[in-house]
Amino acid sequence: MESYELRARVREVVAEATGFREVVVSVPKHPEYGHYTTPLALRAGRTSGQKDAMETAARMAEEIRSHPSAGELIEKVEVAPPGFLNFWITSSATQRAFSSLAARGAEFWVSREGEGKRVIVEYSQPNIAKRMHVGHLRTTIIGDALARIYRALGYEVVRWNYLGDWGTQFGKLIAAYKRWGNEEAVRSNPIQSLLQLYIKFHDAARNDPKLEEEGRHEFKKLADGDSENVKLWRWFKEESLKEFKALYAKLGVEFDLYLGESKFDKDAALLVEELLEKGIAQHSEGSVIVPLDRFDLPPALLRKSDGATLYLSRDVASLRYRLATYHPEKILYVVANEQSLHFQQLFALARLLRLDGAELVHVKYGMMLGPDGKKFATREGKAIAADDLIQQIIEKSYAVVSEKRPDLPEERRREIAHAIGIGALKYNDLKEHRLSDIVFDWKQMLSFRGNSAPYLQYTYARFASITRKFGKGGRGGECAAHLSHSLELQLIRHLTEYPATLRDSAYTYLPHLLAGYLYALCEIGNKWYETVPIGNEQDDEVRAARLALLDITAHTLKKGLELLGINVPEEI
């Protein structure tokens, strides 16, 4: 616990005063309930009923008031029905908290708690030879944010793009290319050309069932290492990756590894044989399964009757490889809700095989919906291509920027529009609980008012312009006593919550907690900015103190947005 973390200090005093080790202290939604609150009396379990809980809370309040450390920290303690304890912090304690965090500099929140620990975050997972669609955006955005947050906490993060680069569909694609393919067409427009070949194969197979057998034959040749088919498959993969990486560059997303299913096919085949020998797996109608009755799950299918491995068996092989190679503390799989059963089976198999070297987490998420609340798709019901959507939002953002800042050079307007458009796309996702379905509403996303990325980005640009004009103020330790306005004290208390918010976002896998924190920071900061003079304050010491507070607020906002993968222009 750092000395500036006021909530943690309140929790410590309450625990010592009452004798309870597990104390939950939170920030109430409404200021009339204090700066911090705890339901400890309700949870004490000593008595039941509202009257008894209120009596318990009253007794605890007296114990807290009598604690030696309470006087300089807690101004008052009140009891509220049905048994809450509400706390107000002294101005002097708040000022000292600012002195403490300011002494650490603008990045007071930098943490080393993850030092020496490794986390693998698997996200995005596009399929080779297919366009990325809007469904890929959520995994990419959420996974990237979690990877950034864990790195901010000092963890070594392995950002893993687990490509869909194996399966019978590649046999069909190879067969289609051999029949109708054109090298120049694939090189000039890889994914579109390969997708058209795949569609043409399926259309032709309706009239010629022998084509399906031809596709299976070509895949078997690929799996057996046929040089021509392996060469084609690698080429398809390379060309697809070029397009994927161009899209990731637009999003500002990077990966440490592009390692997909194909890497683990042979390991998966050996794994199935191993499980059969150990009696963990069994034959069933020509296939190989693992019964998972003890986990209340349906059997896990590991090998088809034709001898081919499946996604699940390759995932188990991949898990074994990750544990042996990287020794991670956690592996996060950022994959949609629809795959819940798959991961329940994967984690059950991990327990059976004692692959327990890391905490395994399915970071699932909901759907992306259109403005009408229905599944986001084209009029024909097809998934919208991610690249098309990104281009649309950048163009819409450019129109907004051009209207607001026609004075800026064209190139600068394009740069700002890109930052605002991509920021709007990401923030619209990350501000919501990841399990919720999110609505894609252009107007709200690009609004400079309300809970949107442009509002947060504009707030930063506004604050940064003041510090550029008037300077960054005095040293926090020397000027904190001059910060006495109620909004200043509220802003300081909110700043002290930043490190805890990062930890909560990381360890609950909920980046919306950070997004919500930053929105609240902007709301408090803007209200303060509009209420008191800062750069134009006549008292030199007060002005220096306020500029120092503004500088730390702006820097925290910028760094927080960057952890969500959102770039912040210096001017808008």
C-alpha positions as CSV (number, residue, x, y, z in Angstrom):
1,M,0.0,0.0,0.0
2,E,1.3,3.4,-1.0
3,S,0.8,6.3,1.4
4,Y,-1.3,8.2,-1.1
5,E,-3.9,5.3,-1.5
6,L,-6.5,6.8,0.8
7,R,-9.1,4.0,0.4
8,A,-6.5,1.4,1.4
9,R,-5.6,3.5,4.4
10,V,-9.3,3.6,5.5
11,R,-9.5,-0.1,5.0
12,E,-6.5,-0.6,7.2
13,V,-7.8,1.6,10.0
14,V,-11.3,-0.1,9.9
15,A,-9.6,-3.6,10.0
16,E,-7.4,-2.7,13.0
17,A,-10.2,-0.9,14.9
18,T,-12.8,-3.7,14.4
19,G,-10.6,-6.7,14.4
20,F,-12.0,-7.9,11.0
21,R,-9.3,-8.9,8.5
22,E,-11.5,-8.9,5.4
23,V,-12.8,-5.4,4.9
24,V,-14.3,-4.1,1.6
25,V,-14.2,-0.3,1.2
26,S,-15.6,1.3,-1.9
27,V,-16.4,4.7,-3.3
28,P,-20.1,5.5,-3.0
29,K,-22.0,6.6,-6.2
30,H,-23.5,9.5,-4.4
31,P,-21.4,12.1,-2.4
32,E,-24.0,12.4,0.4
33,Y,-22.9,8.9,1.5
34,G,-19.3,10.1,2.1
35,H,-16.0,9.7,0.3
36,Y,-15.8,6.0,1.1
37,T,-18.2,3.4,2.5
38,T,-18.2,-0.2,3.8
39,P,-21.0,-2.7,4.4
40,L,-18.8,-4.4,7.1
41,A,-21.6,-4.4,9.8
42,L,-24.0,-6.1,7.4
43,R,-21.5,-8.8,6.6
44,A,-20.2,-9.3,10.1
45,G,-22.6,-12.2,10.6
46,R,-22.9,-11.4,14.3
47,T,-26.5,-10.6,14.2
48,S,-29.4,-10.4,11.7
49,G,-32.0,-7.9,10.9
50,Q,-31.8,-4.2,10.2
51,K,-31.9,-3.0,13.8
52,D,-29.1,-5.3,14.9
53,A,-27.0,-4.4,11.9
54,M,-27.4,-0.7,12.7
55,E,-26.4,-1.3,16.3
56,T,-23.3,-3.2,15.1
57,A,-22.5,-0.4,12.7
58,A,-22.8,2.2,15.5
59,R,-20.5,0.2,17.7
60,M,-18.0,-0.1,14.9
61,A,-18.1,3.6,14.2
62,E,-17.1,4.3,17.8
63,E,-14.3,1.8,17.6
64,I,-13.0,3.5,14.4
65,R,-13.3,7.0,15.9
66,S,-11.2,5.8,18.8
67,H,-8.4,4.3,16.7
68,P,-5.1,6.3,17.0
69,S,-4.7,6.8,13.2
70,A,-8.3,7.8,12.6
71,G,-8.0,11.5,13.6
72,E,-5.6,12.6,10.9
73,L,-7.3,10.6,8.2
74,I,-11.0,10.4,8.9
75,E,-13.0,13.6,9.5
76,K,-16.2,11.9,10.4
77,V,-17.9,8.5,10.4
78,E,-21.6,8.1,9.9
79,V,-24.0,5.1,10.1
80,A,-26.6,4.7,7.3
81,P,-29.4,2.2,6.9
82,P,-29.4,-0.8,6.8
83,G,-25.9,-0.8,8.3
84,F,-23.4,1.0,6.2
85,L,-20.4,2.9,7.6
86,N,-19.7,6.1,5.6
87,F,-16.4,8.0,5.9
88,W,-15.3,11.5,5.1
89,I,-11.6,12.2,4.7
90,T,-9.9,15.2,6.2
91,S,-8.6,17.9,3.8
92,S,-5.1,17.6,5.3
93,A,-5.0,13.8,4.6
94,T,-6.1,14.5,1.0
95,Q,-3.4,17.2,0.6
96,R,-0.8,14.9,2.0
97,A,-1.9,12.2,-0.4
98,F,-1.3,14.6,-3.3
99,S,2.1,15.5,-1.9
100,S,2.9,11.8,-1.8
101,L,1.8,10.9,-5.4
102,A,3.2,14.1,-6.8
103,A,6.6,13.3,-5.3
104,R,6.6,10.2,-7.4
105,G,6.1,12.3,-10.6
106,A,3.5,12.2,-13.3
107,E,3.7,8.4,-13.5
108,F,3.1,7.9,-9.8
109,W,1.1,4.7,-10.5
110,V,4.0,2.7,-12.1
111,S,4.0,-0.7,-10.5
112,R,6.4,-3.6,-10.3
113,E,4.0,-6.1,-8.7
114,G,4.1,-8.4,-11.8
115,E,7.9,-8.3,-12.0
116,G,9.3,-11.8,-12.8
117,K,5.8,-13.1,-13.8
118,R,4.6,-13.9,-17.3
119,V,1.1,-13.8,-18.7
120,I,0.1,-15.1,-22.1
121,V,-2.8,-13.2,-23.7
122,E,-4.4,-15.0,-26.7
123,Y,-6.6,-12.8,-28.8
124,S,-7.8,-11.9,-32.4
125,Q,-7.4,-15.4,-33.9
126,P,-8.4,-14.7,-37.5
127,N,-8.8,-17.5,-40.0
128,I,-6.3,-17.6,-42.9
129,A,-7.8,-16.9,-46.3
130,K,-10.9,-15.2,-44.8
131,R,-11.6,-11.6,-44.1
132,M,-11.6,-10.4,-40.5
133,H,-15.2,-9.4,-39.6
134,V,-16.7,-7.2,-36.8
135,G,-16.6,-10.2,-34.5
136,H,-12.8,-10.2,-34.5
137,L,-12.8,-6.6,-33.4
138,R,-14.0,-7.3,-29.9
139,T,-11.4,-10.0,-29.1
140,T,-8.7,-7.8,-30.7
141,I,-9.7,-4.7,-28.7
142,I,-10.3,-6.4,-25.4
143,G,-7.2,-8.6,-25.6
144,D,-4.9,-5.6,-26.6
145,A,-6.2,-3.6,-23.6
146,L,-5.6,-6.4,-21.1
147,A,-2.1,-7.0,-22.5
148,R,-1.3,-3.3,-22.0
149,I,-2.7,-3.2,-18.5
150,Y,-0.8,-6.2,-17.4
151,R,2.4,-4.7,-18.8
152,A,1.7,-1.5,-16.9
153,L,1.6,-3.7,-13.7
154,G,5.1,-5.0,-14.5
155,Y,4.2,-8.4,-16.0
156,E,6.0,-9.8,-19.0
157,V,3.2,-10.3,-21.5
158,V,3.2,-12.6,-24.5
159,R,0.7,-11.3,-27.0
160,W,-0.3,-14.4,-29.0
161,N,-2.3,-14.4,-32.2
162,Y,-3.5,-18.0,-32.5
163,L,-4.3,-18.2,-36.2
164,G,-6.9,-20.5,-37.7
165,D,-4.4,-21.9,-40.2
166,W,-5.3,-25.6,-40.3
167,G,-8.2,-27.9,-41.2
168,T,-9.9,-29.6,-44.1
169,Q,-10.9,-26.2,-45.6
170,F,-7.3,-25.8,-46.7
171,G,-7.6,-29.0,-48.8
172,K,-10.6,-27.5,-50.5
173,L,-8.8,-24.2,-51.0
174,I,-5.7,-25.9,-52.5
175,A,-8.0,-28.0,-54.8
176,A,-9.8,-24.8,-55.9
177,Y,-6.5,-23.0,-56.6
178,K,-5.2,-25.9,-58.7
179,R,-8.4,-25.8,-60.8
180,W,-9.2,-22.1,-61.1
181,G,-6.5,-20.1,-59.3
182,N,-4.5,-17.1,-60.6
183,E,-1.2,-16.2,-58.9
184,E,-1.4,-12.5,-59.9
185,A,-5.0,-12.2,-58.5
186,V,-4.0,-13.7,-55.2
187,R,-0.9,-11.4,-54.9
188,S,-2.9,-8.3,-55.7
189,N,-5.9,-9.0,-53.4
190,P,-5.1,-12.1,-51.3
191,I,-8.0,-12.7,-49.0
192,Q,-10.7,-11.6,-51.5
193,S,-9.2,-13.8,-54.2
194,L,-8.8,-16.8,-51.9
195,L,-12.3,-16.4,-50.5
196,Q,-13.8,-16.3,-54.0
197,L,-11.9,-19.6,-54.8
198,Y,-13.3,-21.1,-51.6
199,I,-16.9,-20.0,-52.5
200,K,-16.5,-21.3,-56.1
201,F,-15.4,-24.7,-54.8
202,H,-18.5,-25.0,-52.6
203,D,-20.8,-23.9,-55.4
204,A,-19.3,-26.4,-57.8
205,A,-19.3,-29.2,-55.1
206,R,-23.1,-29.0,-55.0
207,N,-23.2,-30.3,-58.6
208,D,-20.1,-32.5,-58.3
209,P,-19.9,-34.3,-55.0
210,K,-16.5,-35.7,-56.1
211,L,-15.0,-32.3,-55.4
212,E,-15.4,-32.9,-51.6
213,E,-13.4,-36.0,-51.9
214,E,-10.8,-34.1,-53.9
215,G,-10.6,-31.5,-51.1
216,R,-10.1,-34.2,-48.5
217,H,-7.4,-35.8,-50.6
218,E,-5.5,-32.5,-51.0
219,F,-5.7,-31.9,-47.3
220,K,-4.3,-35.3,-46.5
221,K,-1.4,-34.6,-48.9
222,L,-0.9,-31.3,-47.0
223,A,-0.9,-33.1,-43.7
224,D,1.5,-35.7,-45.0
225,G,3.9,-33.0,-46.0
226,D,3.5,-32.9,-49.8
227,S,5.9,-30.3,-51.0
228,E,3.6,-28.6,-53.5
229,N,0.6,-28.4,-51.1
230,V,2.8,-27.2,-48.2
231,K,4.2,-24.5,-50.5
232,L,0.7,-23.3,-51.5
233,W,-0.5,-23.4,-47.9
234,R,2.4,-21.3,-46.7
235,W,1.9,-18.8,-49.5
236,F,-1.8,-18.5,-48.7
237,K,-0.8,-17.9,-45.0
238,E,1.8,-15.3,-45.9
239,E,-0.5,-13.3,-48.2
240,S,-3.3,-13.4,-45.6
241,L,-1.0,-12.2,-42.9
242,K,0.0,-9.2,-45.0
243,E,-3.6,-8.0,-44.9
244,F,-4.1,-8.9,-41.3
245,K,-1.0,-6.9,-40.3
246,A,-2.1,-3.9,-42.3
247,L,-5.4,-3.9,-40.4
248,Y,-3.6,-4.3,-37.0
249,A,-1.4,-1.3,-38.0
250,K,-4.6,0.8,-38.4
251,L,-5.8,-0.3,-35.0
252,G,-2.4,0.2,-33.3
253,V,-2.3,-3.4,-32.2
254,E,0.8,-5.6,-32.1
255,F,1.6,-9.2,-31.4
256,D,4.7,-11.1,-30.2
257,L,3.6,-14.3,-31.8
258,Y,1.6,-15.3,-34.9
259,L,1.5,-19.0,-34.1
260,G,-1.6,-21.0,-35.0
261,E,-3.2,-24.4,-35.0
262,S,-0.9,-25.9,-37.6
263,K,2.0,-25.8,-35.2
264,F,0.2,-28.3,-33.0
265,D,-1.4,-30.7,-35.4
266,K,1.3,-33.4,-35.1
267,D,1.6,-32.9,-31.3
268,A,-2.2,-33.3,-31.1
269,A,-2.1,-36.6,-32.9
270,L,0.6,-37.9,-30.5
271,L,-1.4,-36.6,-27.6
272,V,-4.5,-38.6,-28.7
273,E,-2.4,-41.8,-28.8
274,E,-1.0,-41.0,-25.4
275,L,-4.4,-40.5,-23.9
276,L,-5.6,-43.8,-25.4
277,E,-2.6,-45.6,-24.0
278,K,-3.3,-44.2,-20.5
279,G,-6.9,-45.1,-20.6
280,I,-8.0,-41.4,-20.4
281,A,-9.4,-41.4,-23.9
282,Q,-11.5,-44.1,-25.6
283,H,-12.8,-45.1,-29.0
284,S,-16.4,-44.3,-29.9
285,E,-17.9,-45.1,-33.3
286,G,-14.5,-44.7,-35.0
287,S,-13.7,-41.4,-33.2
288,V,-11.7,-40.8,-30.1
289,I,-13.3,-39.1,-27.1
290,V,-12.6,-38.3,-23.4
291,P,-15.6,-38.7,-21.1
292,L,-16.0,-35.7,-18.9
293,D,-18.9,-36.9,-16.7
294,R,-17.1,-36.0,-13.5
295,F,-17.1,-32.4,-14.7
296,D,-20.8,-32.5,-15.7
297,L,-19.7,-31.9,-19.3
298,P,-20.4,-33.8,-22.6
299,P,-17.5,-36.0,-23.9
300,A,-14.6,-34.1,-25.5
301,L,-14.1,-35.2,-29.2
302,L,-10.4,-35.3,-29.9
303,R,-10.1,-37.2,-33.2
304,K,-12.6,-37.7,-36.0
305,S,-13.2,-41.0,-37.6
306,D,-11.0,-40.1,-40.6
307,G,-8.1,-39.7,-38.2
308,A,-8.0,-35.9,-38.3
309,T,-7.4,-33.9,-35.1
310,L,-9.8,-31.2,-34.0
311,Y,-9.5,-27.7,-32.7
312,L,-9.9,-29.0,-29.1
313,S,-7.1,-31.6,-29.4
314,R,-4.8,-28.9,-30.9
315,D,-5.7,-26.5,-28.1
316,V,-4.6,-29.1,-25.5
317,A,-1.4,-29.7,-27.4
318,S,-0.9,-25.9,-27.6
319,L,-1.5,-25.6,-23.8
320,R,1.1,-28.2,-23.0
321,Y,3.6,-26.3,-25.3
322,R,2.8,-23.0,-23.7
323,L,3.3,-24.3,-20.2
324,A,6.6,-26.0,-21.0
325,T,8.0,-23.2,-23.1
326,Y,6.9,-20.0,-21.3
327,H,6.0,-21.1,-17.7
328,P,3.3,-18.4,-17.5
329,E,1.4,-17.5,-14.3
330,K,-1.8,-17.0,-16.4
331,I,-3.1,-17.8,-19.8
332,L,-6.0,-15.5,-21.0
333,Y,-8.1,-16.8,-23.9
334,V,-10.0,-13.8,-25.2
335,V,-12.8,-15.6,-27.1
336,A,-16.5,-15.0,-27.5
337,N,-19.3,-16.3,-25.3
338,E,-20.3,-18.9,-27.9
339,Q,-17.1,-20.9,-27.2
340,S,-17.8,-21.4,-23.5
341,L,-18.3,-25.2,-23.7
342,H,-15.1,-25.5,-25.7
343,F,-13.1,-23.9,-22.9
344,Q,-14.9,-25.7,-20.2
345,Q,-13.8,-28.9,-21.9
346,L,-10.3,-27.6,-22.5
347,F,-9.9,-26.7,-18.8
348,A,-11.4,-30.0,-17.7
349,L,-8.9,-31.9,-19.9
350,A,-6.1,-29.7,-18.4
351,R,-7.1,-30.9,-15.0
352,L,-7.2,-34.5,-16.1
353,L,-3.7,-34.2,-17.6
354,R,-2.4,-32.2,-14.7
355,L,-1.6,-29.3,-16.9
356,D,-1.9,-27.0,-13.9
357,G,1.1,-24.8,-14.1
358,A,-0.9,-21.7,-14.9
359,E,-4.3,-20.1,-14.1
360,L,-6.4,-20.6,-17.3
361,V,-9.1,-18.0,-17.9
362,H,-11.7,-17.8,-20.7
363,V,-12.1,-14.0,-21.1
364,K,-15.5,-14.2,-22.9
365,Y,-17.5,-11.3,-24.3
366,G,-20.8,-10.5,-25.9
367,M,-21.9,-9.6,-29.4
368,M,-21.6,-6.4,-31.4
369,L,-25.0,-5.1,-32.3
370,G,-26.1,-2.5,-34.8
371,P,-28.0,0.8,-33.8
372,D,-31.3,-1.2,-34.0
373,G,-30.1,-3.6,-31.4
374,K,-29.9,-6.5,-33.8
375,K,-26.8,-8.4,-34.9
376,F,-24.5,-6.1,-36.8
377,A,-24.5,-7.4,-40.3
378,T,-25.0,-6.3,-44.0
379,R,-28.5,-6.2,-45.5
380,E,-27.9,-9.7,-46.8
381,G,-27.2,-10.9,-43.3
382,K,-23.5,-11.4,-43.8
383,A,-20.9,-10.3,-41.3
384,I,-19.4,-6.9,-41.9
385,A,-15.7,-6.9,-42.8
386,A,-13.6,-5.3,-40.1
387,D,-11.5,-3.3,-42.5
388,D,-14.7,-1.8,-44.1
389,L,-16.0,-0.8,-40.7
390,I,-12.7,0.8,-39.7
391,Q,-12.5,2.8,-42.9
392,Q,-16.1,4.0,-42.4
393,I,-15.5,5.3,-38.9
394,I,-12.3,7.0,-39.9
395,E,-14.1,8.8,-42.7
396,K,-17.0,9.8,-40.5
397,S,-14.4,11.0,-37.9
398,Y,-12.7,13.1,-40.6
399,A,-16.0,14.8,-41.5
400,V,-16.5,15.7,-37.8
401,V,-12.9,17.0,-37.4
402,S,-13.1,19.0,-40.7
403,E,-16.3,20.7,-39.4
404,K,-14.7,21.6,-36.1
405,R,-11.2,22.5,-37.2
406,P,-11.3,23.6,-40.9
407,D,-8.2,25.8,-40.1
408,L,-6.0,22.8,-39.7
409,P,-3.9,21.4,-42.6
410,E,-5.4,18.4,-44.4
411,E,-2.7,16.0,-43.2
412,R,-3.2,17.1,-39.6
413,R,-6.9,16.7,-39.9
414,R,-6.4,13.2,-41.2
415,E,-4.1,12.3,-38.3
416,I,-6.6,13.6,-35.7
417,A,-9.5,11.9,-37.5
418,H,-7.6,8.5,-37.4
419,A,-6.9,8.9,-33.6
420,I,-10.5,9.9,-32.9
421,G,-12.1,7.2,-35.2
422,I,-10.0,4.3,-33.9
423,G,-10.4,5.7,-30.3
424,A,-14.2,5.8,-30.7
425,L,-14.3,2.3,-32.0
426,K,-12.2,1.0,-29.1
427,Y,-13.8,3.0,-26.3
428,N,-17.3,2.1,-27.5
429,D,-16.3,-1.5,-26.8
430,L,-14.2,-1.0,-23.7
431,K,-16.6,1.3,-21.8
432,E,-19.1,-1.6,-21.5
433,H,-18.8,-4.7,-19.4
434,R,-17.2,-7.3,-21.8
435,L,-20.1,-9.8,-21.2
436,S,-22.6,-7.2,-22.4
437,D,-23.6,-7.0,-26.1
438,I,-22.4,-3.6,-27.4
439,V,-24.4,-1.3,-29.7
440,F,-22.6,0.3,-32.6
441,D,-24.1,3.8,-32.7
442,W,-22.1,6.2,-35.0
443,K,-23.5,9.4,-33.6
444,Q,-22.9,8.5,-29.9
445,M,-19.5,7.1,-30.6
446,L,-18.2,10.2,-32.3
447,S,-19.9,12.7,-30.0
448,F,-17.7,15.2,-28.1
449,R,-20.2,15.1,-25.3
450,G,-20.9,12.3,-22.9
451,N,-19.2,9.0,-22.3
452,S,-17.2,8.7,-25.6
453,A,-13.6,8.6,-26.7
454,P,-13.8,12.0,-28.4
455,Y,-14.9,13.6,-25.1
456,L,-12.0,12.0,-23.2
457,Q,-9.5,12.9,-26.0
458,Y,-10.8,16.5,-26.2
459,T,-10.5,16.8,-22.4
460,Y,-6.9,15.8,-22.5
461,A,-6.2,18.2,-25.3
462,R,-7.9,21.0,-23.4
463,F,-5.9,20.3,-20.2
464,A,-2.6,19.9,-22.1
465,S,-3.0,23.2,-23.9
466,I,-3.2,25.0,-20.4
467,T,0.0,23.3,-19.2
468,R,1.7,24.2,-22.4
469,K,0.6,27.9,-22.0
470,F,1.1,28.4,-18.3
471,G,3.6,25.6,-17.3
472,K,3.3,22.5,-15.2
473,G,3.1,24.4,-11.9
474,G,5.0,23.9,-8.6
475,R,6.3,20.8,-7.0
476,G,3.5,18.8,-5.5
477,G,5.0,18.4,-2.0
478,E,5.4,22.1,-1.7
479,C,2.1,23.3,-3.0
480,A,-0.4,20.7,-1.9
481,A,-1.6,22.9,1.0
482,H,-3.0,25.4,-1.5
483,L,-5.4,22.9,-2.9
484,S,-8.4,23.4,-0.7
485,H,-11.4,23.7,-3.0
486,S,-13.9,20.8,-2.6
487,L,-13.5,19.9,-6.3
488,E,-9.7,19.8,-6.0
489,L,-9.9,17.5,-3.1
490,Q,-12.4,15.3,-5.0
491,L,-10.0,15.2,-8.0
492,I,-7.1,14.2,-5.7
493,R,-9.1,11.4,-4.1
494,H,-10.0,10.2,-7.6
495,L,-6.4,10.2,-8.7
496,T,-5.4,8.1,-5.7
497,E,-7.8,5.4,-7.0
498,Y,-5.9,5.0,-10.3
499,P,-3.4,2.2,-9.2
500,A,-6.2,0.2,-7.6
501,T,-8.3,0.6,-10.7
502,L,-5.5,-0.8,-12.9
503,R,-5.2,-3.8,-10.5
504,D,-9.0,-4.4,-10.5
505,S,-9.2,-4.1,-14.3
506,A,-6.3,-6.7,-14.7
507,Y,-7.4,-9.2,-12.1
508,T,-11.1,-9.2,-13.0
509,Y,-10.3,-9.0,-16.7
510,L,-12.6,-6.1,-17.0
511,P,-11.1,-3.1,-18.9
512,H,-14.4,-1.2,-18.6
513,L,-13.4,-0.5,-15.0
514,L,-10.5,1.6,-16.3
515,A,-12.7,3.2,-19.0
516,G,-15.2,4.2,-16.3
517,Y,-12.5,5.6,-14.1
518,L,-11.2,7.8,-16.9
519,Y,-14.6,9.1,-17.8
520,A,-15.2,10.0,-14.1
521,L,-11.7,11.7,-14.1
522,C,-12.8,13.8,-17.0
523,E,-16.1,14.7,-15.4
524,I,-14.5,15.8,-12.2
525,G,-11.6,17.5,-14.0
526,N,-13.8,19.5,-16.3
527,K,-16.1,20.6,-13.5
528,W,-13.1,21.8,-11.6
529,Y,-11.6,23.5,-14.6
530,E,-14.9,25.4,-15.3
531,T,-15.4,26.3,-11.6
532,V,-12.0,27.7,-10.5
533,P,-9.4,29.8,-12.3
534,I,-6.2,27.9,-13.0
535,G,-3.8,29.6,-15.4
536,N,-5.4,32.9,-14.7
537,E,-5.4,32.5,-10.9
538,Q,-3.9,35.7,-9.3
539,D,-2.3,34.0,-6.3
540,D,1.0,32.6,-7.5
541,E,1.1,29.7,-5.0
542,V,-2.5,28.7,-5.7
543,R,-1.9,28.9,-9.5
544,A,1.3,26.7,-9.2
545,A,-0.6,24.2,-7.1
546,R,-3.5,24.0,-9.5
547,L,-1.3,23.7,-12.5
548,A,0.6,20.8,-10.8
549,L,-2.7,19.1,-10.2
550,L,-3.9,19.7,-13.8
551,D,-0.6,18.3,-15.2
552,I,-0.9,15.1,-13.2
553,T,-4.6,14.8,-14.1
554,A,-3.8,15.2,-17.8
555,H,-0.9,12.8,-17.8
556,T,-3.0,10.2,-15.9
557,L,-5.8,10.6,-18.5
558,K,-3.4,10.2,-21.4
559,K,-1.6,7.2,-20.0
560,G,-4.9,5.6,-19.0
561,L,-6.3,6.0,-22.6
562,E,-3.1,4.6,-24.0
563,L,-3.6,1.5,-21.8
564,L,-6.9,1.1,-23.6
565,G,-5.1,1.3,-26.9
566,I,-6.4,4.8,-27.6
567,N,-4.0,7.5,-29.0
568,V,-4.5,11.0,-27.7
569,P,-3.8,14.0,-30.0
570,E,-2.2,17.0,-28.3
571,E,-4.7,19.3,-30.0
572,I,-8.2,18.8,-31.4
